Amino acid sequence: MAKRVLILLLPAAMTLAGCGDTWGERAATGGAIGLGAGVVAGALIGGLPIWGGALIGTAAGAAIGAVTTPDSGTTSSGTR
């Protein structure tokens, strides 16, 4: 039970830790977050190998990180 809870909380923790100010940083952190989430999803859902979930998650996370941009007037710490 504790292992399953840890597996479910890991992507949430990674999401909160991911940040970046530039396009490349956001794509890289998005890809890393997607990798972790994809591995967990692949392990929990079944029918898809873990590496398949990792590939899908990495691609999706990097794409989402690349197309989302922070407000151009502030940095990730909220300062101008």
mmCIF file of the N, C-alpha and C atoms, coordinates in Angstrom:
data_MODEL
# 
_entry.id   MODEL 
# 
loop_
_atom_site.group_PDB 
_atom_site.id 
_atom_site.type_symbol 
_atom_site.label_atom_id 
_atom_site.label_alt_id 
_atom_site.label_comp_id 
_atom_site.label_asym_id 
_atom_site.label_entity_id 
_atom_site.label_seq_id 
_atom_site.pdbx_PDB_ins_code 
_atom_site.Cartn_x 
_atom_site.Cartn_y 
_atom_site.Cartn_z 
_atom_site.occupancy 
_atom_site.B_iso_or_equiv 
_atom_site.pdbx_formal_charge 
_atom_site.auth_seq_id 
_atom_site.auth_comp_id 
_atom_site.auth_asym_id 
_atom_site.auth_atom_id 
_atom_site.pdbx_PDB_model_num 
ATOM 1   N N  . MET A 1 1  ? 0.818  -1.188 0.000   1.00 0.00 ? 1  MET A N  1 
ATOM 2   C CA . MET A 1 1  ? 0.000  0.000  0.000   1.00 0.00 ? 1  MET A CA 1 
ATOM 3   C C  . MET A 1 1  ? 0.869  1.262  0.000   1.00 0.00 ? 1  MET A C  1 
ATOM 4   N N  . ALA A 1 2  ? 1.895  1.300  0.833   1.00 0.00 ? 2  ALA A N  1 
ATOM 5   C CA . ALA A 1 2  ? 2.769  2.478  0.903   1.00 0.00 ? 2  ALA A CA 1 
ATOM 6   C C  . ALA A 1 2  ? 3.494  2.692  -0.423  1.00 0.00 ? 2  ALA A C  1 
ATOM 7   N N  . LYS A 1 3  ? 3.876  1.612  -1.093  1.00 0.00 ? 3  LYS A N  1 
ATOM 8   C CA . LYS A 1 3  ? 4.562  1.727  -2.376  1.00 0.00 ? 3  LYS A CA 1 
ATOM 9   C C  . LYS A 1 3  ? 3.640  2.365  -3.414  1.00 0.00 ? 3  LYS A C  1 
ATOM 10  N N  . ARG A 1 4  ? 2.379  1.977  -3.415  1.00 0.00 ? 4  ARG A N  1 
ATOM 11  C CA . ARG A 1 4  ? 1.420  2.523  -4.371  1.00 0.00 ? 4  ARG A CA 1 
ATOM 12  C C  . ARG A 1 4  ? 1.167  4.012  -4.104  1.00 0.00 ? 4  ARG A C  1 
ATOM 13  N N  . VAL A 1 5  ? 1.086  4.390  -2.846  1.00 0.00 ? 5  VAL A N  1 
ATOM 14  C CA . VAL A 1 5  ? 0.897  5.800  -2.489  1.00 0.00 ? 5  VAL A CA 1 
ATOM 15  C C  . VAL A 1 5  ? 2.110  6.613  -2.945  1.00 0.00 ? 5  VAL A C  1 
ATOM 16  N N  . LEU A 1 6  ? 3.302  6.084  -2.734  1.00 0.00 ? 6  LEU A N  1 
ATOM 17  C CA . LEU A 1 6  ? 4.520  6.762  -3.166  1.00 0.00 ? 6  LEU A CA 1 
ATOM 18  C C  . LEU A 1 6  ? 4.530  6.930  -4.679  1.00 0.00 ? 6  LEU A C  1 
ATOM 19  N N  . ILE A 1 7  ? 4.128  5.900  -5.395  1.00 0.00 ? 7  ILE A N  1 
ATOM 20  C CA . ILE A 1 7  ? 4.092  5.969  -6.860  1.00 0.00 ? 7  ILE A CA 1 
ATOM 21  C C  . ILE A 1 7  ? 3.111  7.045  -7.322  1.00 0.00 ? 7  ILE A C  1 
ATOM 22  N N  . LEU A 1 8  ? 2.012  7.195  -6.623  1.00 0.00 ? 8  LEU A N  1 
ATOM 23  C CA . LEU A 1 8  ? 1.027  8.197  -7.008  1.00 0.00 ? 8  LEU A CA 1 
ATOM 24  C C  . LEU A 1 8  ? 1.449  9.615  -6.626  1.00 0.00 ? 8  LEU A C  1 
ATOM 25  N N  . LEU A 1 9  ? 2.194  9.767  -5.542  1.00 0.00 ? 9  LEU A N  1 
ATOM 26  C CA . LEU A 1 9  ? 2.614  11.096 -5.100  1.00 0.00 ? 9  LEU A CA 1 
ATOM 27  C C  . LEU A 1 9  ? 3.849  11.614 -5.826  1.00 0.00 ? 9  LEU A C  1 
ATOM 28  N N  . LEU A 1 10 ? 4.648  10.727 -6.378  1.00 0.00 ? 10 LEU A N  1 
ATOM 29  C CA . LEU A 1 10 ? 5.874  11.132 -7.062  1.00 0.00 ? 10 LEU A CA 1 
ATOM 30  C C  . LEU A 1 10 ? 5.612  12.098 -8.222  1.00 0.00 ? 10 LEU A C  1 
ATOM 31  N N  . PRO A 1 11 ? 4.676  11.817 -9.119  1.00 0.00 ? 11 PRO A N  1 
ATOM 32  C CA . PRO A 1 11 ? 4.437  12.785 -10.198 1.00 0.00 ? 11 PRO A CA 1 
ATOM 33  C C  . PRO A 1 11 ? 3.968  14.148 -9.686  1.00 0.00 ? 11 PRO A C  1 
ATOM 34  N N  . ALA A 1 12 ? 3.185  14.162 -8.624  1.00 0.00 ? 12 ALA A N  1 
ATOM 35  C CA . ALA A 1 12 ? 2.739  15.442 -8.065  1.00 0.00 ? 12 ALA A CA 1 
ATOM 36  C C  . ALA A 1 12 ? 3.926  16.236 -7.531  1.00 0.00 ? 12 ALA A C  1 
ATOM 37  N N  . ALA A 1 13 ? 4.835  15.570 -6.854  1.00 0.00 ? 13 ALA A N  1 
ATOM 38  C CA . ALA A 1 13 ? 6.022  16.251 -6.331  1.00 0.00 ? 13 ALA A CA 1 
ATOM 39  C C  . ALA A 1 13 ? 6.899  16.765 -7.467  1.00 0.00 ? 13 ALA A C  1 
ATOM 40  N N  . MET A 1 14 ? 7.034  15.982 -8.527  1.00 0.00 ? 14 MET A N  1 
ATOM 41  C CA . MET A 1 14 ? 7.841  16.404 -9.667  1.00 0.00 ? 14 MET A CA 1 
ATOM 42  C C  . MET A 1 14 ? 7.202  17.593 -10.376 1.00 0.00 ? 14 MET A C  1 
ATOM 43  N N  . THR A 1 15 ? 5.886  17.605 -10.443 1.00 0.00 ? 15 THR A N  1 
ATOM 44  C CA . THR A 1 15 ? 5.192  18.722 -11.073 1.00 0.00 ? 15 THR A CA 1 
ATOM 45  C C  . THR A 1 15 ? 5.443  20.011 -10.312 1.00 0.00 ? 15 THR A C  1 
ATOM 46  N N  . LEU A 1 16 ? 5.399  19.935 -9.005  1.00 0.00 ? 16 LEU A N  1 
ATOM 47  C CA . LEU A 1 16 ? 5.639  21.130 -8.202  1.00 0.00 ? 16 LEU A CA 1 
ATOM 48  C C  . LEU A 1 16 ? 7.090  21.588 -8.283  1.00 0.00 ? 16 LEU A C  1 
ATOM 49  N N  . ALA A 1 17 ? 8.003  20.678 -8.536  1.00 0.00 ? 17 ALA A N  1 
ATOM 50  C CA . ALA A 1 17 ? 9.419  21.026 -8.589  1.00 0.00 ? 17 ALA A CA 1 
ATOM 51  C C  . ALA A 1 17 ? 9.845  21.549 -9.953  1.00 0.00 ? 17 ALA A C  1 
ATOM 52  N N  . GLY A 1 18 ? 9.084  21.265 -10.996 1.00 0.00 ? 18 GLY A N  1 
ATOM 53  C CA . GLY A 1 18 ? 9.472  21.657 -12.350 1.00 0.00 ? 18 GLY A CA 1 
ATOM 54  C C  . GLY A 1 18 ? 9.241  23.137 -12.609 1.00 0.00 ? 18 GLY A C  1 
ATOM 55  N N  . CYS A 1 19 ? 10.239 23.788 -13.162 1.00 0.00 ? 19 CYS A N  1 
ATOM 56  C CA . CYS A 1 19 ? 10.090 25.198 -13.505 1.00 0.00 ? 19 CYS A CA 1 
ATOM 57  C C  . CYS A 1 19 ? 11.134 25.546 -14.542 1.00 0.00 ? 19 CYS A C  1 
ATOM 58  N N  . GLY A 1 20 ? 10.993 26.704 -15.119 1.00 0.00 ? 20 GLY A N  1 
ATOM 59  C CA . GLY A 1 20 ? 11.967 27.181 -16.077 1.00 0.00 ? 20 GLY A CA 1 
ATOM 60  C C  . GLY A 1 20 ? 11.560 28.535 -16.600 1.00 0.00 ? 20 GLY A C  1 
ATOM 61  N N  . ASP A 1 21 ? 12.536 29.349 -16.903 1.00 0.00 ? 21 ASP A N  1 
ATOM 62  C CA . ASP A 1 21 ? 12.260 30.688 -17.406 1.00 0.00 ? 21 ASP A CA 1 
ATOM 63  C C  . ASP A 1 21 ? 12.354 30.772 -18.922 1.00 0.00 ? 21 ASP A C  1 
ATOM 64  N N  . THR A 1 22 ? 13.162 29.913 -19.532 1.00 0.00 ? 22 THR A N  1 
ATOM 65  C CA . THR A 1 22 ? 13.325 29.967 -20.982 1.00 0.00 ? 22 THR A CA 1 
ATOM 66  C C  . THR A 1 22 ? 12.567 28.825 -21.634 1.00 0.00 ? 22 THR A C  1 
ATOM 67  N N  . TRP A 1 23 ? 12.422 28.926 -22.946 1.00 0.00 ? 23 TRP A N  1 
ATOM 68  C CA . TRP A 1 23 ? 11.728 27.897 -23.715 1.00 0.00 ? 23 TRP A CA 1 
ATOM 69  C C  . TRP A 1 23 ? 12.400 26.535 -23.526 1.00 0.00 ? 23 TRP A C  1 
ATOM 70  N N  . GLY A 1 24 ? 13.705 26.484 -23.606 1.00 0.00 ? 24 GLY A N  1 
ATOM 71  C CA . GLY A 1 24 ? 14.442 25.231 -23.465 1.00 0.00 ? 24 GLY A CA 1 
ATOM 72  C C  . GLY A 1 24 ? 14.333 24.628 -22.079 1.00 0.00 ? 24 GLY A C  1 
ATOM 73  N N  . GLU A 1 25 ? 14.414 25.481 -21.057 1.00 0.00 ? 25 GLU A N  1 
ATOM 74  C CA . GLU A 1 25 ? 14.280 24.984 -19.677 1.00 0.00 ? 25 GLU A CA 1 
ATOM 75  C C  . GLU A 1 25 ? 12.904 24.396 -19.442 1.00 0.00 ? 25 GLU A C  1 
ATOM 76  N N  . ARG A 1 26 ? 11.880 25.068 -19.956 1.00 0.00 ? 26 ARG A N  1 
ATOM 77  C CA . ARG A 1 26 ? 10.510 24.570 -19.761 1.00 0.00 ? 26 ARG A CA 1 
ATOM 78  C C  . ARG A 1 26 ? 10.299 23.269 -20.526 1.00 0.00 ? 26 ARG A C  1 
ATOM 79  N N  . ALA A 1 27 ? 10.865 23.141 -21.718 1.00 0.00 ? 27 ALA A N  1 
ATOM 80  C CA . ALA A 1 27 ? 10.743 21.894 -22.475 1.00 0.00 ? 27 ALA A CA 1 
ATOM 81  C C  . ALA A 1 27 ? 11.464 20.755 -21.751 1.00 0.00 ? 27 ALA A C  1 
ATOM 82  N N  . ALA A 1 28 ? 12.652 21.042 -21.223 1.00 0.00 ? 28 ALA A N  1 
ATOM 83  C CA . ALA A 1 28 ? 13.425 20.005 -20.529 1.00 0.00 ? 28 ALA A CA 1 
ATOM 84  C C  . ALA A 1 28 ? 12.743 19.554 -19.236 1.00 0.00 ? 28 ALA A C  1 
ATOM 85  N N  . THR A 1 29 ? 12.284 20.510 -18.433 1.00 0.00 ? 29 THR A N  1 
ATOM 86  C CA . THR A 1 29 ? 11.623 20.120 -17.190 1.00 0.00 ? 29 THR A CA 1 
ATOM 87  C C  . THR A 1 29 ? 10.285 19.454 -17.476 1.00 0.00 ? 29 THR A C  1 
ATOM 88  N N  . GLY A 1 30 ? 9.596  19.918 -18.512 1.00 0.00 ? 30 GLY A N  1 
ATOM 89  C CA . GLY A 1 30 ? 8.338  19.261 -18.894 1.00 0.00 ? 30 GLY A CA 1 
ATOM 90  C C  . GLY A 1 30 ? 8.578  17.834 -19.333 1.00 0.00 ? 30 GLY A C  1 
ATOM 91  N N  . GLY A 1 31 ? 9.645  17.610 -20.087 1.00 0.00 ? 31 GLY A N  1 
ATOM 92  C CA . GLY A 1 31 ? 9.982  16.255 -20.516 1.00 0.00 ? 31 GLY A CA 1 
ATOM 93  C C  . GLY A 1 31 ? 10.336 15.355 -19.341 1.00 0.00 ? 31 GLY A C  1 
ATOM 94  N N  . ALA A 1 32 ? 11.068 15.897 -18.370 1.00 0.00 ? 32 ALA A N  1 
ATOM 95  C CA . ALA A 1 32 ? 11.431 15.099 -17.191 1.00 0.00 ? 32 ALA A CA 1 
ATOM 96  C C  . ALA A 1 32 ? 10.198 14.753 -16.359 1.00 0.00 ? 32 ALA A C  1 
ATOM 97  N N  . ILE A 1 33 ? 9.315  15.717 -16.200 1.00 0.00 ? 33 ILE A N  1 
ATOM 98  C CA . ILE A 1 33 ? 8.085  15.454 -15.459 1.00 0.00 ? 33 ILE A CA 1 
ATOM 99  C C  . ILE A 1 33 ? 7.240  14.428 -16.200 1.00 0.00 ? 33 ILE A C  1 
ATOM 100 N N  . GLY A 1 34 ? 7.138  14.584 -17.513 1.00 0.00 ? 34 GLY A N  1 
ATOM 101 C CA . GLY A 1 34 ? 6.384  13.627 -18.325 1.00 0.00 ? 34 GLY A CA 1 
ATOM 102 C C  . GLY A 1 34 ? 6.979  12.232 -18.276 1.00 0.00 ? 34 GLY A C  1 
ATOM 103 N N  . LEU A 1 35 ? 8.299  12.146 -18.230 1.00 0.00 ? 35 LEU A N  1 
ATOM 104 C CA . LEU A 1 35 ? 8.966  10.849 -18.118 1.00 0.00 ? 35 LEU A CA 1 
ATOM 105 C C  . LEU A 1 35 ? 8.536  10.132 -16.852 1.00 0.00 ? 35 LEU A C  1 
ATOM 106 N N  . GLY A 1 36 ? 8.604  10.830 -15.736 1.00 0.00 ? 36 GLY A N  1 
ATOM 107 C CA . GLY A 1 36 ? 8.201  10.222 -14.467 1.00 0.00 ? 36 GLY A CA 1 
ATOM 108 C C  . GLY A 1 36 ? 6.737  9.824  -14.457 1.00 0.00 ? 36 GLY A C  1 
ATOM 109 N N  . ALA A 1 37 ? 5.887  10.712 -14.945 1.00 0.00 ? 37 ALA A N  1 
ATOM 110 C CA . ALA A 1 37 ? 4.456  10.412 -14.975 1.00 0.00 ? 37 ALA A CA 1 
ATOM 111 C C  . ALA A 1 37 ? 4.156  9.266  -15.927 1.00 0.00 ? 37 ALA A C  1 
ATOM 112 N N  . GLY A 1 38 ? 4.849  9.216  -17.058 1.00 0.00 ? 38 GLY A N  1 
ATOM 113 C CA . GLY A 1 38 ? 4.637  8.135  -18.020 1.00 0.00 ? 38 GLY A CA 1 
ATOM 114 C C  . GLY A 1 38 ? 5.063  6.779  -17.494 1.00 0.00 ? 38 GLY A C  1 
ATOM 115 N N  . VAL A 1 39 ? 6.166  6.738  -16.768 1.00 0.00 ? 39 VAL A N  1 
ATOM 116 C CA . VAL A 1 39 ? 6.622  5.478  -16.167 1.00 0.00 ? 39 VAL A CA 1 
ATOM 117 C C  . VAL A 1 39 ? 5.600  4.984  -15.151 1.00 0.00 ? 39 VAL A C  1 
ATOM 118 N N  . VAL A 1 40 ? 5.127  5.887  -14.314 1.00 0.00 ? 40 VAL A N  1 
ATOM 119 C CA . VAL A 1 40 ? 4.136  5.512  -13.303 1.00 0.00 ? 40 VAL A CA 1 
ATOM 120 C C  . VAL A 1 40 ? 2.842  5.054  -13.977 1.00 0.00 ? 40 VAL A C  1 
ATOM 121 N N  . ALA A 1 41 ? 2.387  5.796  -14.978 1.00 0.00 ? 41 ALA A N  1 
ATOM 122 C CA . ALA A 1 41 ? 1.156  5.417  -15.672 1.00 0.00 ? 41 ALA A CA 1 
ATOM 123 C C  . ALA A 1 41 ? 1.311  4.079  -16.374 1.00 0.00 ? 41 ALA A C  1 
ATOM 124 N N  . GLY A 1 42 ? 2.445  3.864  -17.021 1.00 0.00 ? 42 GLY A N  1 
ATOM 125 C CA . GLY A 1 42 ? 2.690  2.592  -17.687 1.00 0.00 ? 42 GLY A CA 1 
ATOM 126 C C  . GLY A 1 42 ? 2.702  1.420  -16.717 1.00 0.00 ? 42 GLY A C  1 
ATOM 127 N N  . ALA A 1 43 ? 3.231  1.652  -15.520 1.00 0.00 ? 43 ALA A N  1 
ATOM 128 C CA . ALA A 1 43 ? 3.279  0.592  -14.506 1.00 0.00 ? 43 ALA A CA 1 
ATOM 129 C C  . ALA A 1 43 ? 1.903  0.316  -13.920 1.00 0.00 ? 43 ALA A C  1 
ATOM 130 N N  . LEU A 1 44 ? 1.110  1.345  -13.712 1.00 0.00 ? 44 LEU A N  1 
ATOM 131 C CA . LEU A 1 44 ? -0.188 1.173  -13.069 1.00 0.00 ? 44 LEU A CA 1 
ATOM 132 C C  . LEU A 1 44 ? -1.286 0.723  -14.027 1.00 0.00 ? 44 LEU A C  1 
ATOM 133 N N  . ILE A 1 45 ? -1.280 1.225  -15.243 1.00 0.00 ? 45 ILE A N  1 
ATOM 134 C CA . ILE A 1 45 ? -2.356 0.927  -16.182 1.00 0.00 ? 45 ILE A CA 1 
ATOM 135 C C  . ILE A 1 45 ? -2.210 -0.463 -16.774 1.00 0.00 ? 45 ILE A C  1 
ATOM 136 N N  . GLY A 1 46 ? -1.016 -0.845 -17.137 1.00 0.00 ? 46 GLY A N  1 
ATOM 137 C CA . GLY A 1 46 ? -0.799 -2.142 -17.747 1.00 0.00 ? 46 GLY A CA 1 
ATOM 138 C C  . GLY A 1 46 ? -1.181 -2.104 -19.220 1.00 0.00 ? 46 GLY A C  1 
ATOM 139 N N  . GLY A 1 47 ? -0.854 -3.163 -19.939 1.00 0.00 ? 47 GLY A N  1 
ATOM 140 C CA . GLY A 1 47 ? -1.144 -3.227 -21.360 1.00 0.00 ? 47 GLY A CA 1 
ATOM 141 C C  . GLY A 1 47 ? -0.161 -2.429 -22.203 1.00 0.00 ? 47 GLY A C  1 
ATOM 142 N N  . LEU A 1 48 ? 0.697  -1.681 -21.558 1.00 0.00 ? 48 LEU A N  1 
ATOM 143 C CA . LEU A 1 48 ? 1.704  -0.870 -22.224 1.00 0.00 ? 48 LEU A CA 1 
ATOM 144 C C  . LEU A 1 48 ? 3.005  -1.062 -21.453 1.00 0.00 ? 48 LEU A C  1 
ATOM 145 N N  . PRO A 1 49 ? 4.094  -1.358 -22.146 1.00 0.00 ? 49 PRO A N  1 
ATOM 146 C CA . PRO A 1 49 ? 5.346  -1.512 -21.410 1.00 0.00 ? 49 PRO A CA 1 
ATOM 147 C C  . PRO A 1 49 ? 5.738  -0.199 -20.725 1.00 0.00 ? 49 PRO A C  1 
ATOM 148 N N  . ILE A 1 50 ? 6.490  -0.307 -19.657 1.00 0.00 ? 50 ILE A N  1 
ATOM 149 C CA . ILE A 1 50 ? 6.888  0.882  -18.907 1.00 0.00 ? 50 ILE A CA 1 
ATOM 150 C C  . ILE A 1 50 ? 7.653  1.852  -19.801 1.00 0.00 ? 50 ILE A C  1 
ATOM 151 N N  . TRP A 1 51 ? 8.521  1.344  -20.676 1.00 0.00 ? 51 TRP A N  1 
ATOM 152 C CA . TRP A 1 51 ? 9.274  2.244  -21.554 1.00 0.00 ? 51 TRP A CA 1 
ATOM 153 C C  . TRP A 1 51 ? 8.343  2.946  -22.542 1.00 0.00 ? 51 TRP A C  1 
ATOM 154 N N  . GLY A 1 52 ? 7.236  2.305  -22.909 1.00 0.00 ? 52 GLY A N  1 
ATOM 155 C CA . GLY A 1 52 ? 6.260  2.948  -23.795 1.00 0.00 ? 52 GLY A CA 1 
ATOM 156 C C  . GLY A 1 52 ? 5.613  4.142  -23.119 1.00 0.00 ? 52 GLY A C  1 
ATOM 157 N N  . GLY A 1 53 ? 5.242  3.945  -21.861 1.00 0.00 ? 53 GLY A N  1 
ATOM 158 C CA . GLY A 1 53 ? 4.691  5.055  -21.091 1.00 0.00 ? 53 GLY A CA 1 
ATOM 159 C C  . GLY A 1 53 ? 5.705  6.171  -20.913 1.00 0.00 ? 53 GLY A C  1 
ATOM 160 N N  . ALA A 1 54 ? 6.969  5.778  -20.737 1.00 0.00 ? 54 ALA A N  1 
ATOM 161 C CA . ALA A 1 54 ? 8.032  6.774  -20.580 1.00 0.00 ? 54 ALA A CA 1 
ATOM 162 C C  . ALA A 1 54 ? 8.202  7.600  -21.849 1.00 0.00 ? 54 ALA A C  1 
ATOM 163 N N  . LEU A 1 55 ? 8.174  6.944  -23.009 1.00 0.00 ? 55 LEU A N  1 
ATOM 164 C CA . LEU A 1 55 ? 8.314  7.667  -24.275 1.00 0.00 ? 55 LEU A CA 1 
ATOM 165 C C  . LEU A 1 55 ? 7.154  8.625  -24.508 1.00 0.00 ? 55 LEU A C  1 
ATOM 166 N N  . ILE A 1 56 ? 5.947  8.138  -24.289 1.00 0.00 ? 56 ILE A N  1 
ATOM 167 C CA . ILE A 1 56 ? 4.762  8.977  -24.487 1.00 0.00 ? 56 ILE A CA 1 
ATOM 168 C C  . ILE A 1 56 ? 4.774  10.146 -23.509 1.00 0.00 ? 56 ILE A C  1 
ATOM 169 N N  . GLY A 1 57 ? 5.075  9.864  -22.241 1.00 0.00 ? 57 GLY A N  1 
ATOM 170 C CA . GLY A 1 57 ? 5.108  10.921 -21.231 1.00 0.00 ? 57 GLY A CA 1 
ATOM 171 C C  . GLY A 1 57 ? 6.173  11.971 -21.501 1.00 0.00 ? 57 GLY A C  1 
ATOM 172 N N  . THR A 1 58 ? 7.347  11.529 -21.933 1.00 0.00 ? 58 THR A N  1 
ATOM 173 C CA . THR A 1 58 ? 8.431  12.464 -22.227 1.00 0.00 ? 58 THR A CA 1 
ATOM 174 C C  . THR A 1 58 ? 8.058  13.381 -23.389 1.00 0.00 ? 58 THR A C  1 
ATOM 175 N N  . ALA A 1 59 ? 7.522  12.794 -24.447 1.00 0.00 ? 59 ALA A N  1 
ATOM 176 C CA . ALA A 1 59 ? 7.130  13.598 -25.613 1.00 0.00 ? 59 ALA A CA 1 
ATOM 177 C C  . ALA A 1 59 ? 6.032  14.593 -25.248 1.00 0.00 ? 59 ALA A C  1 
ATOM 178 N N  . ALA A 1 60 ? 5.033  14.126 -24.533 1.00 0.00 ? 60 ALA A N  1 
ATOM 179 C CA . ALA A 1 60 ? 3.926  15.004 -24.160 1.00 0.00 ? 60 ALA A CA 1 
ATOM 180 C C  . ALA A 1 60 ? 4.399  16.107 -23.208 1.00 0.00 ? 60 ALA A C  1 
ATOM 181 N N  . GLY A 1 61 ? 5.197  15.746 -22.214 1.00 0.00 ? 61 GLY A N  1 
ATOM 182 C CA . GLY A 1 61 ? 5.687  16.737 -21.257 1.00 0.00 ? 61 GLY A CA 1 
ATOM 183 C C  . GLY A 1 61 ? 6.569  17.784 -21.898 1.00 0.00 ? 61 GLY A C  1 
ATOM 184 N N  . ALA A 1 62 ? 7.456  17.363 -22.799 1.00 0.00 ? 62 ALA A N  1 
ATOM 185 C CA . ALA A 1 62 ? 8.328  18.322 -23.478 1.00 0.00 ? 62 ALA A CA 1 
ATOM 186 C C  . ALA A 1 62 ? 7.519  19.248 -24.373 1.00 0.00 ? 62 ALA A C  1 
ATOM 187 N N  . ALA A 1 63 ? 6.536  18.703 -25.064 1.00 0.00 ? 63 ALA A N  1 
ATOM 188 C CA . ALA A 1 63 ? 5.698  19.535 -25.938 1.00 0.00 ? 63 ALA A CA 1 
ATOM 189 C C  . ALA A 1 63 ? 4.905  20.554 -25.133 1.00 0.00 ? 63 ALA A C  1 
ATOM 190 N N  . ILE A 1 64 ? 4.308  20.109 -24.042 1.00 0.00 ? 64 ILE A N  1 
ATOM 191 C CA . ILE A 1 64 ? 3.529  21.025 -23.207 1.00 0.00 ? 64 ILE A CA 1 
ATOM 192 C C  . ILE A 1 64 ? 4.434  22.084 -22.588 1.00 0.00 ? 64 ILE A C  1 
ATOM 193 N N  . GLY A 1 65 ? 5.610  21.679 -22.111 1.00 0.00 ? 65 GLY A N  1 
ATOM 194 C CA . GLY A 1 65 ? 6.550  22.643 -21.544 1.00 0.00 ? 65 GLY A CA 1 
ATOM 195 C C  . GLY A 1 65 ? 7.028  23.652 -22.567 1.00 0.00 ? 65 GLY A C  1 
ATOM 196 N N  . ALA A 1 66 ? 7.189  23.225 -23.810 1.00 0.00 ? 66 ALA A N  1 
ATOM 197 C CA . ALA A 1 66 ? 7.668  24.127 -24.855 1.00 0.00 ? 66 ALA A CA 1 
ATOM 198 C C  . ALA A 1 66 ? 6.615  25.128 -25.292 1.00 0.00 ? 66 ALA A C  1 
ATOM 199 N N  . VAL A 1 67 ? 5.346  24.736 -25.294 1.00 0.00 ? 67 VAL A N  1 
ATOM 200 C CA . VAL A 1 67 ? 4.310  25.649 -25.786 1.00 0.00 ? 67 VAL A CA 1 
ATOM 201 C C  . VAL A 1 67 ? 3.742  26.551 -24.703 1.00 0.00 ? 67 VAL A C  1 
ATOM 202 N N  . THR A 1 68 ? 3.989  26.244 -23.437 1.00 0.00 ? 68 THR A N  1 
ATOM 203 C CA . THR A 1 68 ? 3.527  27.124 -22.378 1.00 0.00 ? 68 THR A CA 1 
ATOM 204 C C  . THR A 1 68 ? 4.658  28.056 -21.992 1.00 0.00 ? 68 THR A C  1 
ATOM 205 N N  . THR A 1 69 ? 4.347  29.306 -21.827 1.00 0.00 ? 69 THR A N  1 
ATOM 206 C CA . THR A 1 69 ? 5.363  30.289 -21.466 1.00 0.00 ? 69 THR A CA 1 
ATOM 207 C C  . THR A 1 69 ? 4.890  31.083 -20.264 1.00 0.00 ? 69 THR A C  1 
ATOM 208 N N  . PRO A 1 70 ? 5.827  31.438 -19.386 1.00 0.00 ? 70 PRO A N  1 
ATOM 209 C CA . PRO A 1 70 ? 5.453  32.276 -18.249 1.00 0.00 ? 70 PRO A CA 1 
ATOM 210 C C  . PRO A 1 70 ? 5.177  33.705 -18.723 1.00 0.00 ? 70 PRO A C  1 
ATOM 211 N N  . ASP A 1 71 ? 4.557  34.484 -17.876 1.00 0.00 ? 71 ASP A N  1 
ATOM 212 C CA . ASP A 1 71 ? 4.325  35.891 -18.160 1.00 0.00 ? 71 ASP A CA 1 
ATOM 213 C C  . ASP A 1 71 ? 5.666  36.538 -18.459 1.00 0.00 ? 71 ASP A C  1 
ATOM 214 N N  . SER A 1 72 ? 5.780  37.213 -19.571 1.00 0.00 ? 72 SER A N  1 
ATOM 215 C CA . SER A 1 72 ? 7.073  37.757 -19.992 1.00 0.00 ? 72 SER A CA 1 
ATOM 216 C C  . SER A 1 72 ? 7.599  38.844 -19.067 1.00 0.00 ? 72 SER A C  1 
ATOM 217 N N  . GLY A 1 73 ? 6.756  39.393 -18.194 1.00 0.00 ? 73 GLY A N  1 
ATOM 218 C CA . GLY A 1 73 ? 7.206  40.445 -17.306 1.00 0.00 ? 73 GLY A CA 1 
ATOM 219 C C  . GLY A 1 73 ? 7.753  39.950 -15.987 1.00 0.00 ? 73 GLY A C  1 
ATOM 220 N N  . THR A 1 74 ? 7.640  38.665 -15.690 1.00 0.00 ? 74 THR A N  1 
ATOM 221 C CA . THR A 1 74 ? 8.125  38.158 -14.409 1.00 0.00 ? 74 THR A CA 1 
ATOM 222 C C  . THR A 1 74 ? 8.972  36.913 -14.593 1.00 0.00 ? 74 THR A C  1 
ATOM 223 N N  . THR A 1 75 ? 9.776  36.613 -13.609 1.00 0.00 ? 75 THR A N  1 
ATOM 224 C CA . THR A 1 75 ? 10.549 35.376 -13.602 1.00 0.00 ? 75 THR A CA 1 
ATOM 225 C C  . THR A 1 75 ? 9.793  34.354 -12.759 1.00 0.00 ? 75 THR A C  1 
ATOM 226 N N  . SER A 1 76 ? 10.338 33.150 -12.658 1.00 0.00 ? 76 SER A N  1 
ATOM 227 C CA . SER A 1 76 ? 9.665  32.101 -11.889 1.00 0.00 ? 76 SER A CA 1 
ATOM 228 C C  . SER A 1 76 ? 9.556  32.439 -10.398 1.00 0.00 ? 76 SER A C  1 
ATOM 229 N N  . SER A 1 77 ? 10.411 33.339 -9.910  1.00 0.00 ? 77 SER A N  1 
ATOM 230 C CA . SER A 1 77 ? 10.336 33.732 -8.504  1.00 0.00 ? 77 SER A CA 1 
ATOM 231 C C  . SER A 1 77 ? 9.339  34.859 -8.281  1.00 0.00 ? 77 SER A C  1 
ATOM 232 N N  . GLY A 1 78 ? 8.749  35.367 -9.375  1.00 0.00 ? 78 GLY A N  1 
ATOM 233 C CA . GLY A 1 78 ? 7.747  36.402 -9.254  1.00 0.00 ? 78 GLY A CA 1 
ATOM 234 C C  . GLY A 1 78 ? 8.287  37.821 -9.263  1.00 0.00 ? 78 GLY A C  1 
ATOM 235 N N  . THR A 1 79 ? 9.601  37.976 -9.479  1.00 0.00 ? 79 THR A N  1 
ATOM 236 C CA . THR A 1 79 ? 10.187 39.320 -9.505  1.00 0.00 ? 79 THR A CA 1 
ATOM 237 C C  . THR A 1 79 ? 10.261 39.827 -10.938 1.00 0.00 ? 79 THR A C  1 
ATOM 238 N N  . ARG A 1 80 ? 10.329 41.113 -11.083 1.00 0.00 ? 80 ARG A N  1 
ATOM 239 C CA . ARG A 1 80 ? 10.415 41.708 -12.421 1.00 0.00 ? 80 ARG A CA 1 
ATOM 240 C C  . ARG A 1 80 ? 11.829 42.077 -12.746 1.00 0.00 ? 80 ARG A C  1 
# 
